[in-house]
Amino acid sequence: MDTPGNWRKSSYSGPGDGDSCVEIANNSTLIAIHDSKDPNYGILTFPTGAFTTFIETVKADAGHLH
C-alpha cells in the first residue's frame, strides 16, 4: 500500500515540544500518521473513515486517564 507523501505536522504542534509531534498525510482514500522525531520507525495507515473512529476512541480513552 502506498502512503501519501504530503506529510505535515499536527495543528496541535506548538513552541517547545512542537518538534516532537505526529505528522499526518492524506489523500482521498488513506490517512497515515507517524512520529516526526523518527519518521522511518513506522507508519500507521487508516482508510479515511476509520481514522475518525480511531481519533474518537483515543480522545475517549484519554479522558479516563485523569
PDB file of N, CA, C and O in Angstrom:
ATOM      1  N   MET A   1       0.842  -1.173   0.000  1.00  0.00           N
ATOM      2  CA  MET A   1       0.000   0.000   0.000  1.00  0.00           C
ATOM      3  C   MET A   1       0.889   1.239   0.000  1.00  0.00           C
ATOM      4  O   MET A   1       1.782   1.358   0.839  1.00  0.00           O
ATOM      5  N   ASP A   2       0.662   2.136  -0.906  1.00  0.00           N
ATOM      6  CA  ASP A   2       1.417   3.382  -0.953  1.00  0.00           C
ATOM      7  C   ASP A   2       0.866   4.363   0.074  1.00  0.00           C
ATOM      8  O   ASP A   2      -0.346   4.470   0.257  1.00  0.00           O
ATOM      9  N   THR A   3       1.770   5.078   0.744  1.00  0.00           N
ATOM     10  CA  THR A   3       1.328   6.121   1.659  1.00  0.00           C
ATOM     11  C   THR A   3       1.471   7.464   0.972  1.00  0.00           C
ATOM     12  O   THR A   3       2.348   7.643   0.127  1.00  0.00           O
ATOM     13  N   PRO A   4       0.617   8.406   1.327  1.00  0.00           N
ATOM     14  CA  PRO A   4       0.723   9.740   0.738  1.00  0.00           C
ATOM     15  C   PRO A   4       2.058  10.367   1.105  1.00  0.00           C
ATOM     16  O   PRO A   4       2.624  10.042   2.148  1.00  0.00           O
ATOM     17  N   GLY A   5       2.562  11.247   0.277  1.00  0.00           N
ATOM     18  CA  GLY A   5       3.857  11.868   0.522  1.00  0.00           C
ATOM     19  C   GLY A   5       3.793  13.280   1.049  1.00  0.00           C
ATOM     20  O   GLY A   5       4.841  13.896   1.245  1.00  0.00           O
ATOM     21  N   ASN A   6       2.617  13.823   1.289  1.00  0.00           N
ATOM     22  CA  ASN A   6       2.489  15.206   1.722  1.00  0.00           C
ATOM     23  C   ASN A   6       2.398  15.319   3.244  1.00  0.00           C
ATOM     24  O   ASN A   6       1.366  15.731   3.773  1.00  0.00           O
ATOM     25  N   TRP A   7       3.468  14.957   3.951  1.00  0.00           N
ATOM     26  CA  TRP A   7       3.473  14.960   5.413  1.00  0.00           C
ATOM     27  C   TRP A   7       3.429  16.383   5.935  1.00  0.00           C
ATOM     28  O   TRP A   7       4.095  17.271   5.402  1.00  0.00           O
ATOM     29  N   ARG A   8       2.623  16.600   7.006  1.00  0.00           N
ATOM     30  CA  ARG A   8       2.576  17.896   7.674  1.00  0.00           C
ATOM     31  C   ARG A   8       2.381  17.664   9.166  1.00  0.00           C
ATOM     32  O   ARG A   8       1.814  16.654   9.583  1.00  0.00           O
ATOM     33  N   LYS A   9       2.861  18.617   9.963  1.00  0.00           N
ATOM     34  CA  LYS A   9       2.763  18.481  11.419  1.00  0.00           C
ATOM     35  C   LYS A   9       1.345  18.694  11.892  1.00  0.00           C
ATOM     36  O   LYS A   9       0.564  19.403  11.258  1.00  0.00           O
ATOM     37  N   SER A  10       1.024  18.082  12.995  1.00  0.00           N
ATOM     38  CA  SER A  10      -0.272  18.264  13.629  1.00  0.00           C
ATOM     39  C   SER A  10      -0.503  19.733  13.941  1.00  0.00           C
ATOM     40  O   SER A  10       0.433  20.468  14.260  1.00  0.00           O
ATOM     41  N   SER A  11      -1.755  20.152  13.847  1.00  0.00           N
ATOM     42  CA  SER A  11      -2.082  21.543  14.177  1.00  0.00           C
ATOM     43  C   SER A  11      -1.890  21.817  15.664  1.00  0.00           C
ATOM     44  O   SER A  11      -1.881  22.978  16.074  1.00  0.00           O
ATOM     45  N   TYR A  12      -1.737  20.785  16.473  1.00  0.00           N
ATOM     46  CA  TYR A  12      -1.506  20.958  17.904  1.00  0.00           C
ATOM     47  C   TYR A  12      -0.033  21.135  18.240  1.00  0.00           C
ATOM     48  O   TYR A  12       0.304  21.338  19.406  1.00  0.00           O
ATOM     49  N   SER A  13       0.859  21.063  17.248  1.00  0.00           N
ATOM     50  CA  SER A  13       2.278  21.293  17.494  1.00  0.00           C
ATOM     51  C   SER A  13       2.465  22.762  17.854  1.00  0.00           C
ATOM     52  O   SER A  13       1.947  23.650  17.178  1.00  0.00           O
ATOM     53  N   GLY A  14       3.194  22.998  18.903  1.00  0.00           N
ATOM     54  CA  GLY A  14       3.412  24.367  19.336  1.00  0.00           C
ATOM     55  C   GLY A  14       4.872  24.603  19.630  1.00  0.00           C
ATOM     56  O   GLY A  14       5.722  23.785  19.281  1.00  0.00           O
ATOM     57  N   PRO A  15       5.168  25.721  20.274  1.00  0.00           N
ATOM     58  CA  PRO A  15       6.561  26.011  20.627  1.00  0.00           C
ATOM     59  C   PRO A  15       7.082  25.001  21.644  1.00  0.00           C
ATOM     60  O   PRO A  15       6.303  24.302  22.292  1.00  0.00           O
ATOM     61  N   GLY A  16       8.373  24.931  21.775  1.00  0.00           N
ATOM     62  CA  GLY A  16       8.976  23.993  22.728  1.00  0.00           C
ATOM     63  C   GLY A  16       8.962  22.590  22.185  1.00  0.00           C
ATOM     64  O   GLY A  16       9.790  22.238  21.345  1.00  0.00           O
ATOM     65  N   ASP A  17       8.021  21.772  22.661  1.00  0.00           N
ATOM     66  CA  ASP A  17       7.943  20.382  22.228  1.00  0.00           C
ATOM     67  C   ASP A  17       7.242  20.231  20.885  1.00  0.00           C
ATOM     68  O   ASP A  17       6.945  19.109  20.473  1.00  0.00           O
ATOM     69  N   GLY A  18       6.976  21.321  20.203  1.00  0.00           N
ATOM     70  CA  GLY A  18       6.278  21.261  18.925  1.00  0.00           C
ATOM     71  C   GLY A  18       6.988  20.437  17.877  1.00  0.00           C
ATOM     72  O   GLY A  18       6.369  19.970  16.920  1.00  0.00           O
ATOM     73  N   ASP A  19       8.308  20.254  18.056  1.00  0.00           N
ATOM     74  CA  ASP A  19       9.045  19.428  17.100  1.00  0.00           C
ATOM     75  C   ASP A  19       8.911  17.945  17.407  1.00  0.00           C
ATOM     76  O   ASP A  19       9.340  17.108  16.614  1.00  0.00           O
ATOM     77  N   SER A  20       8.325  17.616  18.537  1.00  0.00           N
ATOM     78  CA  SER A  20       8.162  16.217  18.946  1.00  0.00           C
ATOM     79  C   SER A  20       6.688  15.849  18.863  1.00  0.00           C
ATOM     80  O   SER A  20       6.015  15.696  19.882  1.00  0.00           O
ATOM     81  N   CYS A  21       6.217  15.715  17.686  1.00  0.00           N
ATOM     82  CA  CYS A  21       4.796  15.522  17.493  1.00  0.00           C
ATOM     83  C   CYS A  21       4.573  14.498  16.383  1.00  0.00           C
ATOM     84  O   CYS A  21       5.519  13.947  15.820  1.00  0.00           O
ATOM     85  N   VAL A  22       3.320  14.264  16.091  1.00  0.00           N
ATOM     86  CA  VAL A  22       2.996  13.392  14.978  1.00  0.00           C
ATOM     87  C   VAL A  22       2.843  14.209  13.712  1.00  0.00           C
ATOM     88  O   VAL A  22       2.502  15.392  13.745  1.00  0.00           O
ATOM     89  N   GLU A  23       3.100  13.557  12.608  1.00  0.00           N
ATOM     90  CA  GLU A  23       2.845  14.145  11.301  1.00  0.00           C
ATOM     91  C   GLU A  23       1.756  13.316  10.640  1.00  0.00           C
ATOM     92  O   GLU A  23       1.612  12.124  10.909  1.00  0.00           O
ATOM     93  N   ILE A  24       1.003  13.956   9.783  1.00  0.00           N
ATOM     94  CA  ILE A  24      -0.110  13.306   9.119  1.00  0.00           C
ATOM     95  C   ILE A  24      -0.012  13.562   7.617  1.00  0.00           C
ATOM     96  O   ILE A  24       0.431  14.624   7.181  1.00  0.00           O
ATOM     97  N   ALA A  25      -0.422  12.594   6.856  1.00  0.00           N
ATOM     98  CA  ALA A  25      -0.509  12.731   5.401  1.00  0.00           C
ATOM     99  C   ALA A  25      -1.806  12.073   4.966  1.00  0.00           C
ATOM    100  O   ALA A  25      -2.245  11.090   5.562  1.00  0.00           O
ATOM    101  N   ASN A  26      -2.411  12.615   3.932  1.00  0.00           N
ATOM    102  CA  ASN A  26      -3.668  12.016   3.489  1.00  0.00           C
ATOM    103  C   ASN A  26      -3.872  12.206   1.994  1.00  0.00           C
ATOM    104  O   ASN A  26      -3.282  13.078   1.357  1.00  0.00           O
ATOM    105  N   ASN A  27      -4.728  11.358   1.475  1.00  0.00           N
ATOM    106  CA  ASN A  27      -5.246  11.513   0.121  1.00  0.00           C
ATOM    107  C   ASN A  27      -6.725  11.138   0.200  1.00  0.00           C
ATOM    108  O   ASN A  27      -7.264  11.067   1.305  1.00  0.00           O
ATOM    109  N   SER A  28      -7.378  10.903  -0.883  1.00  0.00           N
ATOM    110  CA  SER A  28      -8.824  10.675  -0.862  1.00  0.00           C
ATOM    111  C   SER A  28      -9.230   9.359  -0.201  1.00  0.00           C
ATOM    112  O   SER A  28     -10.387   9.223   0.199  1.00  0.00           O
ATOM    113  N   THR A  29      -8.333   8.394  -0.072  1.00  0.00           N
ATOM    114  CA  THR A  29      -8.713   7.089   0.478  1.00  0.00           C
ATOM    115  C   THR A  29      -7.907   6.647   1.697  1.00  0.00           C
ATOM    116  O   THR A  29      -8.252   5.642   2.320  1.00  0.00           O
ATOM    117  N   LEU A  30      -6.844   7.368   2.054  1.00  0.00           N
ATOM    118  CA  LEU A  30      -5.920   6.898   3.078  1.00  0.00           C
ATOM    119  C   LEU A  30      -5.440   8.058   3.935  1.00  0.00           C
ATOM    120  O   LEU A  30      -5.180   9.152   3.433  1.00  0.00           O
ATOM    121  N   ILE A  31      -5.327   7.806   5.238  1.00  0.00           N
ATOM    122  CA  ILE A  31      -4.698   8.742   6.162  1.00  0.00           C
ATOM    123  C   ILE A  31      -3.567   7.986   6.833  1.00  0.00           C
ATOM    124  O   ILE A  31      -3.748   6.853   7.279  1.00  0.00           O
ATOM    125  N   ALA A  32      -2.402   8.609   6.904  1.00  0.00           N
ATOM    126  CA  ALA A  32      -1.234   7.985   7.516  1.00  0.00           C
ATOM    127  C   ALA A  32      -0.678   8.922   8.582  1.00  0.00           C
ATOM    128  O   ALA A  32      -0.697  10.141   8.415  1.00  0.00           O
ATOM    129  N   ILE A  33      -0.181   8.347   9.683  1.00  0.00           N
ATOM    130  CA  ILE A  33       0.459   9.141  10.730  1.00  0.00           C
ATOM    131  C   ILE A  33       1.774   8.484  11.109  1.00  0.00           C
ATOM    132  O   ILE A  33       1.932   7.266  11.023  1.00  0.00           O
ATOM    133  N   HIS A  34       2.726   9.333  11.534  1.00  0.00           N
ATOM    134  CA  HIS A  34       4.000   8.816  12.032  1.00  0.00           C
ATOM    135  C   HIS A  34       4.607   9.809  13.017  1.00  0.00           C
ATOM    136  O   HIS A  34       4.159  10.951  13.118  1.00  0.00           O
ATOM    137  N   ASP A  35       5.612   9.370  13.729  1.00  0.00           N
ATOM    138  CA  ASP A  35       6.320  10.172  14.725  1.00  0.00           C
ATOM    139  C   ASP A  35       7.294  11.087  13.995  1.00  0.00           C
ATOM    140  O   ASP A  35       8.147  10.613  13.244  1.00  0.00           O
ATOM    141  N   SER A  36       7.173  12.402  14.210  1.00  0.00           N
ATOM    142  CA  SER A  36       8.044  13.333  13.492  1.00  0.00           C
ATOM    143  C   SER A  36       9.501  13.226  13.936  1.00  0.00           C
ATOM    144  O   SER A  36      10.400  13.599  13.182  1.00  0.00           O
ATOM    145  N   LYS A  37       9.751  12.718  15.156  1.00  0.00           N
ATOM    146  CA  LYS A  37      11.126  12.552  15.622  1.00  0.00           C
ATOM    147  C   LYS A  37      11.832  11.405  14.906  1.00  0.00           C
ATOM    148  O   LYS A  37      13.050  11.431  14.729  1.00  0.00           O
ATOM    149  N   ASP A  38      11.071  10.414  14.501  1.00  0.00           N
ATOM    150  CA  ASP A  38      11.644   9.240  13.849  1.00  0.00           C
ATOM    151  C   ASP A  38      10.685   8.742  12.773  1.00  0.00           C
ATOM    152  O   ASP A  38      10.055   7.698  12.946  1.00  0.00           O
ATOM    153  N   PRO A  39      10.565   9.478  11.659  1.00  0.00           N
ATOM    154  CA  PRO A  39       9.574   9.141  10.641  1.00  0.00           C
ATOM    155  C   PRO A  39       9.783   7.790   9.969  1.00  0.00           C
ATOM    156  O   PRO A  39       8.857   7.259   9.357  1.00  0.00           O
ATOM    157  N   ASN A  40      10.970   7.231  10.072  1.00  0.00           N
ATOM    158  CA  ASN A  40      11.221   5.931   9.453  1.00  0.00           C
ATOM    159  C   ASN A  40      10.903   4.763  10.380  1.00  0.00           C
ATOM    160  O   ASN A  40      10.978   3.607   9.962  1.00  0.00           O
ATOM    161  N   TYR A  41      10.549   5.048  11.631  1.00  0.00           N
ATOM    162  CA  TYR A  41      10.285   3.987  12.606  1.00  0.00           C
ATOM    163  C   TYR A  41       9.053   3.170  12.245  1.00  0.00           C
ATOM    164  O   TYR A  41       9.059   1.944  12.352  1.00  0.00           O
ATOM    165  N   GLY A  42       8.013   3.842  11.824  1.00  0.00           N
ATOM    166  CA  GLY A  42       6.808   3.132  11.446  1.00  0.00           C
ATOM    167  C   GLY A  42       5.691   4.096  11.090  1.00  0.00           C
ATOM    168  O   GLY A  42       5.689   5.250  11.519  1.00  0.00           O
ATOM    169  N   ILE A  43       4.762   3.621  10.318  1.00  0.00           N
ATOM    170  CA  ILE A  43       3.639   4.428   9.870  1.00  0.00           C
ATOM    171  C   ILE A  43       2.350   3.665  10.162  1.00  0.00           C
ATOM    172  O   ILE A  43       2.238   2.476   9.864  1.00  0.00           O
ATOM    173  N   LEU A  44       1.379   4.366  10.748  1.00  0.00           N
ATOM    174  CA  LEU A  44       0.038   3.817  10.904  1.00  0.00           C
ATOM    175  C   LEU A  44      -0.807   4.340   9.760  1.00  0.00           C
ATOM    176  O   LEU A  44      -0.809   5.541   9.491  1.00  0.00           O
ATOM    177  N   THR A  45      -1.519   3.463   9.088  1.00  0.00           N
ATOM    178  CA  THR A  45      -2.392   3.900   7.993  1.00  0.00           C
ATOM    179  C   THR A  45      -3.822   3.466   8.281  1.00  0.00           C
ATOM    180  O   THR A  45      -4.072   2.415   8.872  1.00  0.00           O
ATOM    181  N   PHE A  46      -4.736   4.295   7.853  1.00  0.00           N
ATOM    182  CA  PHE A  46      -6.153   4.067   8.069  1.00  0.00           C
ATOM    183  C   PHE A  46      -6.929   4.404   6.811  1.00  0.00           C
ATOM    184  O   PHE A  46      -6.583   5.360   6.117  1.00  0.00           O
ATOM    185  N   PRO A  47      -7.970   3.645   6.498  1.00  0.00           N
ATOM    186  CA  PRO A  47      -8.915   4.128   5.495  1.00  0.00           C
ATOM    187  C   PRO A  47      -9.511   5.425   6.048  1.00  0.00           C
ATOM    188  O   PRO A  47      -9.651   5.570   7.262  1.00  0.00           O
ATOM    189  N   THR A  48      -9.853   6.346   5.188  1.00  0.00           N
ATOM    190  CA  THR A  48     -10.280   7.672   5.622  1.00  0.00           C
ATOM    191  C   THR A  48     -11.348   7.638   6.709  1.00  0.00           C
ATOM    192  O   THR A  48     -11.202   8.335   7.713  1.00  0.00           O
ATOM    193  N   GLY A  49     -12.401   6.868   6.553  1.00  0.00           N
ATOM    194  CA  GLY A  49     -13.473   6.811   7.553  1.00  0.00           C
ATOM    195  C   GLY A  49     -13.036   6.220   8.879  1.00  0.00           C
ATOM    196  O   GLY A  49     -13.542   6.629   9.924  1.00  0.00           O
ATOM    197  N   ALA A  50     -12.122   5.280   8.868  1.00  0.00           N
ATOM    198  CA  ALA A  50     -11.670   4.626  10.095  1.00  0.00           C
ATOM    199  C   ALA A  50     -10.824   5.556  10.952  1.00  0.00           C
ATOM    200  O   ALA A  50     -10.746   5.367  12.166  1.00  0.00           O
ATOM    201  N   PHE A  51     -10.194   6.548  10.354  1.00  0.00           N
ATOM    202  CA  PHE A  51      -9.358   7.466  11.119  1.00  0.00           C
ATOM    203  C   PHE A  51     -10.196   8.262  12.121  1.00  0.00           C
ATOM    204  O   PHE A  51      -9.763   8.484  13.251  1.00  0.00           O
ATOM    205  N   THR A  52     -11.378   8.685  11.719  1.00  0.00           N
ATOM    206  CA  THR A  52     -12.265   9.417  12.613  1.00  0.00           C
ATOM    207  C   THR A  52     -12.605   8.560  13.832  1.00  0.00           C
ATOM    208  O   THR A  52     -12.583   9.057  14.958  1.00  0.00           O
ATOM    209  N   THR A  53     -12.914   7.307  13.625  1.00  0.00           N
ATOM    210  CA  THR A  53     -13.216   6.392  14.726  1.00  0.00           C
ATOM    211  C   THR A  53     -12.003   6.234  15.633  1.00  0.00           C
ATOM    212  O   THR A  53     -12.149   6.231  16.855  1.00  0.00           O
ATOM    213  N   PHE A  54     -10.818   6.103  15.063  1.00  0.00           N
ATOM    214  CA  PHE A  54      -9.579   5.984  15.832  1.00  0.00           C
ATOM    215  C   PHE A  54      -9.385   7.201  16.733  1.00  0.00           C
ATOM    216  O   PHE A  54      -9.115   7.048  17.925  1.00  0.00           O
ATOM    217  N   ILE A  55      -9.518   8.402  16.184  1.00  0.00           N
ATOM    218  CA  ILE A  55      -9.327   9.633  16.957  1.00  0.00           C
ATOM    219  C   ILE A  55     -10.369   9.746  18.068  1.00  0.00           C
ATOM    220  O   ILE A  55     -10.031  10.113  19.193  1.00  0.00           O
ATOM    221  N   GLU A  56     -11.611   9.440  17.773  1.00  0.00           N
ATOM    222  CA  GLU A  56     -12.662   9.496  18.787  1.00  0.00           C
ATOM    223  C   GLU A  56     -12.368   8.530  19.936  1.00  0.00           C
ATOM    224  O   GLU A  56     -12.604   8.857  21.098  1.00  0.00           O
ATOM    225  N   THR A  57     -11.859   7.355  19.616  1.00  0.00           N
ATOM    226  CA  THR A  57     -11.527   6.367  20.640  1.00  0.00           C
ATOM    227  C   THR A  57     -10.339   6.837  21.494  1.00  0.00           C
ATOM    228  O   THR A  57     -10.353   6.678  22.715  1.00  0.00           O
ATOM    229  N   VAL A  58      -9.328   7.406  20.861  1.00  0.00           N
ATOM    230  CA  VAL A  58      -8.174   7.924  21.602  1.00  0.00           C
ATOM    231  C   VAL A  58      -8.615   9.033  22.547  1.00  0.00           C
ATOM    232  O   VAL A  58      -8.206   9.058  23.708  1.00  0.00           O
ATOM    233  N   LYS A  59      -9.442   9.946  22.063  1.00  0.00           N
ATOM    234  CA  LYS A  59      -9.933  11.033  22.919  1.00  0.00           C
ATOM    235  C   LYS A  59     -10.729  10.485  24.095  1.00  0.00           C
ATOM    236  O   LYS A  59     -10.546  10.944  25.223  1.00  0.00           O
ATOM    237  N   ALA A  60     -11.595   9.529  23.864  1.00  0.00           N
ATOM    238  CA  ALA A  60     -12.416   8.945  24.927  1.00  0.00           C
ATOM    239  C   ALA A  60     -11.539   8.243  25.965  1.00  0.00           C
ATOM    240  O   ALA A  60     -11.758   8.385  27.168  1.00  0.00           O
ATOM    241  N   ASP A  61     -10.546   7.486  25.495  1.00  0.00           N
ATOM    242  CA  ASP A  61      -9.647   6.784  26.411  1.00  0.00           C
ATOM    243  C   ASP A  61      -8.791   7.767  27.207  1.00  0.00           C
ATOM    244  O   ASP A  61      -8.511   7.527  28.381  1.00  0.00           O
ATOM    245  N   ALA A  62      -8.373   8.863  26.589  1.00  0.00           N
ATOM    246  CA  ALA A  62      -7.551   9.859  27.275  1.00  0.00           C
ATOM    247  C   ALA A  62      -8.332  10.510  28.408  1.00  0.00           C
ATOM    248  O   ALA A  62      -7.743  10.885  29.421  1.00  0.00           O
ATOM    249  N   GLY A  63      -9.635  10.649  28.257  1.00  0.00           N
ATOM    250  CA  GLY A  63     -10.465  11.207  29.310  1.00  0.00           C
ATOM    251  C   GLY A  63     -10.508  10.348  30.558  1.00  0.00           C
ATOM    252  O   GLY A  63     -10.795  10.843  31.648  1.00  0.00           O
ATOM    253  N   HIS A  64     -10.225   9.073  30.406  1.00  0.00           N
ATOM    254  CA  HIS A  64     -10.239   8.156  31.549  1.00  0.00           C
ATOM    255  C   HIS A  64      -8.931   8.170  32.320  1.00  0.00           C
ATOM    256  O   HIS A  64      -8.840   7.575  33.394  1.00  0.00           O
ATOM    257  N   LEU A  65      -7.921   8.839  31.790  1.00  0.00           N
ATOM    258  CA  LEU A  65      -6.614   8.858  32.437  1.00  0.00           C
ATOM    259  C   LEU A  65      -6.513   9.930  33.505  1.00  0.00           C
ATOM    260  O   LEU A  65      -5.556   9.919  34.279  1.00  0.00           O
ATOM    261  N   HIS A  66      -7.443  10.840  33.580  1.00  0.00           N
ATOM    262  CA  HIS A  66      -7.356  11.968  34.530  1.00  0.00           C
ATOM    263  C   HIS A  66      -7.860  11.595  35.879  1.00  0.00           C
ATOM    264  O   HIS A  66      -7.857  12.424  36.790  1.00  0.00           O
TER     265      HIS A  66
END
